[in-house]
Amino acid sequence: MNFFNFNKLINTIYMAIFGNNKEKENAYVGNAQDLSNANTHVAKGANFRGDIEIQGTLRIEGTVFGNVKGKGKISLGDSGIVEGNIQAQVADIAGTVKGIIEISDVLTLKATAQVIGDLICGKLVVEAGATFNGKCQMGAIPQLTQKNNSTAEKNEKTNLVFDNAKVK
């Protein structure tokens, strides 16, 4: 065995034991595709204060005092509470929300849902027993982050109000 083969063998053994630094960096940093498939959970009994912005899916069973923004799906369990606004592509709400919910695709209010605030969504599914107090705007939403003044004016003219309405 010559010197070059021996050096290559030592290098191979070293890499097998300690790995490549670039591989370790990539494992810790991740990439956007990995983040978009990530699942995050706020467990029952947990209290979170502050805004949450997430790439993947989020399930909330605890309490969040702040805004929640996601590019994927947000699920609020029946024990979950959000005191703030929610923005996402898809949402299933079974808990309590005090704030504006903006969903670009489908918003589902489960039977145990209690919402105090406005709904802005592409499509709305409401199960029997869900409670909702606020205004609802459905259909194509140009951009969730920018409210169209003409749409706001139209809503003021129609002025649909549901005081103490309960869906059964």
C-alpha positions in Angstrom: 0.0 0.0 0.0 1.5 3.3 -1.0 1.2 6.6 0.8 -1.6 8.0 -1.4 -3.9 5.0 -0.9 -3.2 4.9 2.8 -4.1 8.7 3.1 -7.3 8.1 1.1 -8.2 5.2 3.4 -7.6 7.4 6.5 -9.7 10.1 5.0 -12.5 7.7 4.2 -12.5 6.3 7.8 -12.4 9.9 9.2 -15.4 10.9 7.0 -17.3 7.8 8.0 -16.8 8.5 11.7 -17.1 12.3 11.8 -19.0 13.0 8.6 -18.7 16.0 6.3 -19.1 19.4 7.7 -21.2 20.5 4.7 -23.6 17.6 5.3 -23.9 18.6 9.0 -24.6 22.3 8.1 -27.3 21.2 5.6 -28.9 19.0 8.2 -29.2 21.8 10.6 -30.2 24.6 8.2 -32.5 22.5 6.0 -34.1 24.0 2.9 -37.5 25.4 1.9 -38.9 22.1 0.7 -38.1 20.5 4.1 -39.7 23.4 5.9 -42.9 23.3 3.8 -43.5 19.7 4.9 -42.7 20.4 8.6 -45.4 19.9 11.2 -45.6 22.1 14.2 -47.7 21.5 17.3 -48.7 23.8 20.1 -49.8 21.2 22.7 -52.7 21.3 25.0 -51.9 23.3 28.2 -49.2 25.4 26.4 -49.5 29.2 26.3 -47.7 31.0 23.5 -47.5 34.8 23.4 -46.4 36.4 20.2 -46.9 36.0 16.4 -46.4 32.7 14.7 -45.3 32.5 11.0 -44.9 29.1 9.5 -44.2 27.4 6.2 -45.7 24.0 6.8 -48.7 22.8 8.8 -49.6 23.9 12.3 -51.9 22.2 14.9 -52.9 24.3 17.9 -54.3 22.5 21.0 -53.1 25.1 23.5 -53.5 28.9 23.6 -51.9 31.4 21.3 -52.0 35.2 22.2 -51.0 36.7 18.9 -51.4 36.4 15.1 -50.9 33.1 13.3 -49.8 33.1 9.6 -49.1 30.0 7.6 -48.6 29.1 3.9 -50.1 25.6 4.5 -52.8 24.3 6.7 -53.7 25.5 10.2 -55.7 23.2 12.5 -57.2 24.5 15.7 -58.3 21.6 18.0 -61.3 21.8 20.2 -59.2 22.8 23.2 -57.3 25.4 21.1 -57.7 29.1 21.6 -56.3 31.9 19.3 -56.7 35.5 20.4 -55.4 37.1 17.3 -55.8 36.9 13.5 -55.3 33.8 11.4 -54.0 33.7 7.8 -53.4 30.5 5.8 -54.3 28.6 2.7 -56.5 26.1 4.4 -57.9 25.9 8.0 -59.9 23.6 10.2 -61.2 25.4 13.3 -62.7 23.3 16.1 -61.7 25.6 19.0 -62.1 29.3 19.9 -60.9 32.3 17.8 -61.2 35.9 18.7 -59.9 37.7 15.6 -60.1 37.9 11.8 -59.7 34.6 9.9 -58.3 35.0 6.3 -58.1 31.8 4.3 -57.4 31.8 0.6 -58.9 28.3 -0.1 -61.2 26.3 2.3 -62.1 27.3 5.8 -63.9 24.6 7.8 -65.7 25.5 11.1 -66.1 22.2 13.0 -69.1 21.6 15.3 -67.2 22.8 18.4 -65.9 26.0 16.8 -66.5 29.4 18.4 -65.5 32.4 16.3 -65.8 36.0 17.3 -64.6 38.0 14.3 -64.8 38.3 10.6 -64.2 35.5 8.1 -62.6 36.1 4.7 -62.3 32.9 2.7 -62.5 31.3 -0.7 -64.9 28.6 0.4 -66.6 28.0 3.8 -67.8 24.8 5.4 -69.8 25.1 8.6 -70.7 22.0 10.6 -73.9 21.9 12.7 -73.2 23.4 16.2 -70.5 25.9 15.1 -70.9 29.4 16.5 -69.8 32.4 14.4 -70.3 36.1 15.3 -69.0 38.5 12.7 -69.0 39.3 9.0 -68.2 36.9 6.2 -66.7 37.6 2.8 -66.4 34.6 0.4 -65.2 34.1 -3.1 -62.0 35.0 -4.9 -59.6 36.9 -2.7 -57.0 38.9 -4.7 -54.5 39.2 -1.9 -55.0 38.3 1.8 -52.7 41.0 3.1 -54.3 43.9 1.3 -57.9 44.8 1.7 -59.6 46.3 -1.2 -61.4 49.5 -0.3 -64.2 49.0 -2.9 -64.9 45.6 -1.3 -65.0 47.2 2.2 -67.4 49.8 0.8 -69.7 47.1 -0.7 -69.7 45.3 2.7 -70.7 48.5 4.5 -73.6 49.0 2.0 -75.0 45.4 2.4 -74.2 45.5 6.2 -75.0 41.8 7.0 -75.0 41.4 10.8 -75.5 38.2 12.7 -76.1 39.1 16.3 -75.9 36.0 18.5 -76.4 33.8 15.5 -75.9 30.1 16.1 -75.6 27.7 13.2 -77.4 24.4 13.8 
